[in-house]
């Protein structure tokens, strides 16, 4: 990796989460799904909760909004379904923003109103994990 990259993930967790039901209800194929007790690929421990996730994967970027809008575009018409799923299965929603900064080339990291409104409406948490490489 020789350029700054950004990945954004929308993840839902819950012991009652049924990944195939979520996929069918949203009409979106996840980039990752799993069941509590599954071995986590590439790790030596077990999954602690059921999971359903959409990810942009790492992309060269100098603005986190480039990746946020990709996830938002997939989910913006599904807000009512996301709310129903959260209540029905007692789910937690997270949006992970993961910049990998190379050579001090930091991406713009502003949270715009459309994103804040979306996060508020679906009651998601935001986590930002910075990785800095020189």
C-alpha positions as CSV (number, residue, x, y, z in Angstrom):
1,X,0.0,0.0,0.0
2,X,1.5,3.3,-1.1
3,X,-1.5,5.6,-1.1
4,X,-4.1,6.5,1.5
5,X,-7.1,4.2,1.5
6,X,-10.5,4.4,3.2
7,X,-13.0,1.6,4.0
8,X,-16.5,2.0,5.4
9,X,-18.6,-0.8,6.8
10,X,-22.2,-0.9,7.9
11,X,-22.5,-3.8,10.4
12,X,-25.5,-5.1,12.3
13,X,-25.0,-7.4,15.3
14,X,-27.5,-9.4,17.4
15,X,-28.0,-12.8,18.9
16,X,-31.4,-13.0,17.2
17,X,-30.2,-11.8,13.9
18,X,-30.8,-14.2,11.0
19,X,-28.5,-13.2,8.2
20,X,-30.6,-14.8,5.4
21,X,-33.7,-13.0,6.6
22,X,-31.9,-9.7,6.6
23,X,-30.6,-10.3,3.1
24,X,-34.0,-11.2,1.8
25,X,-35.8,-8.3,3.5
26,X,-33.2,-5.7,2.4
27,X,-32.6,-7.3,-1.1
28,X,-28.9,-6.7,-0.6
29,X,-26.2,-9.3,-0.6
30,X,-23.8,-8.7,2.3
31,X,-20.1,-8.7,2.0
32,X,-19.9,-10.7,5.3
33,X,-22.3,-12.6,7.4
34,X,-21.9,-15.0,10.3
35,X,-23.4,-16.9,13.2
36,X,-22.4,-16.8,16.8
37,X,-19.9,-19.5,17.5
38,X,-18.5,-19.6,13.9
39,X,-14.7,-19.5,13.7
40,X,-13.7,-16.1,12.4
41,X,-11.7,-16.5,9.2
42,X,-8.0,-15.8,9.7
43,X,-8.4,-15.7,13.5
44,X,-8.2,-18.2,16.3
45,X,-11.4,-17.2,18.1
46,X,-15.1,-17.6,17.7
47,X,-17.7,-15.1,16.6
48,X,-19.5,-13.6,19.7
49,X,-22.7,-12.6,17.9
50,X,-24.5,-13.0,14.7
51,X,-23.4,-10.5,12.1
52,X,-24.5,-9.0,8.7
53,X,-22.2,-6.5,7.0
54,X,-21.8,-4.3,4.0
55,X,-18.3,-3.0,3.2
56,X,-16.8,-0.8,0.5
57,X,-13.4,-2.6,1.0
58,X,-10.4,-0.4,1.0
59,X,-10.3,2.2,-1.7
60,X,-7.8,4.9,-2.5
61,X,-9.5,8.0,-1.2
62,X,-8.9,11.5,0.2
63,X,-12.4,12.0,1.5
64,X,-14.3,9.6,3.7
65,X,-17.6,10.8,2.2
66,X,-16.7,9.1,-1.1
67,X,-17.1,5.7,0.8
68,X,-19.9,6.8,3.1
69,X,-22.1,7.8,0.2
70,X,-21.6,4.3,-1.4
71,X,-23.0,2.6,1.7
72,X,-25.7,5.3,2.1
73,X,-26.8,4.9,-1.5
74,X,-27.4,1.1,-0.8
75,X,-29.4,1.7,2.4
76,X,-31.2,5.1,2.1
77,X,-34.3,3.5,0.6
78,X,-34.2,0.8,3.3
79,X,-34.5,2.9,6.4
80,X,-38.0,1.7,7.4
81,X,-36.9,-1.9,6.9
82,X,-33.7,-1.3,9.0
83,X,-35.9,0.2,11.8
84,X,-38.2,-2.8,11.7
85,X,-35.3,-5.3,11.7
86,X,-33.6,-3.5,14.7
87,X,-36.8,-3.7,16.7
88,X,-37.8,-7.2,15.7
89,X,-34.4,-8.8,16.3
90,X,-33.0,-6.4,18.9
91,X,-30.1,-5.4,16.6
92,X,-27.2,-3.0,17.1
93,X,-26.0,-1.0,14.1
94,X,-22.5,0.3,13.6
95,X,-20.8,2.3,10.9
96,X,-17.1,1.8,10.9
97,X,-14.9,4.3,9.1
98,X,-11.4,3.0,8.6
99,X,-8.8,5.3,7.0
100,X,-5.3,3.9,6.3
101,X,-3.1,7.0,6.1
102,X,0.1,6.7,4.1
103,X,2.9,9.4,4.0
104,X,0.8,11.8,6.1
105,X,-1.8,12.1,3.3
106,X,-4.8,12.4,5.5
107,X,-8.3,12.2,4.0
108,X,-10.9,14.8,4.7
109,X,-13.0,13.5,7.6
110,X,-16.1,15.6,7.9
111,X,-19.5,14.1,8.8
112,X,-22.1,15.8,6.5
113,X,-25.7,16.5,7.5
114,X,-27.2,13.8,5.2
115,X,-25.0,11.2,7.0
116,X,-25.7,12.5,10.5
117,X,-29.5,12.4,9.7
118,X,-29.2,8.8,8.4
119,X,-27.2,7.6,11.4
120,X,-29.6,9.2,13.8
121,X,-32.7,7.8,12.0
122,X,-31.4,4.2,12.1
123,X,-29.9,4.7,15.6
124,X,-26.4,3.5,14.6
125,X,-23.1,4.1,16.3
126,X,-20.0,5.4,14.5
127,X,-16.5,4.1,15.1
128,X,-13.4,5.6,13.4
129,X,-10.3,3.5,13.4
130,X,-7.2,5.3,12.1
131,X,-4.2,3.4,10.8
132,X,-1.1,5.5,10.1
133,X,1.7,4.2,8.0
134,X,4.8,6.2,7.1
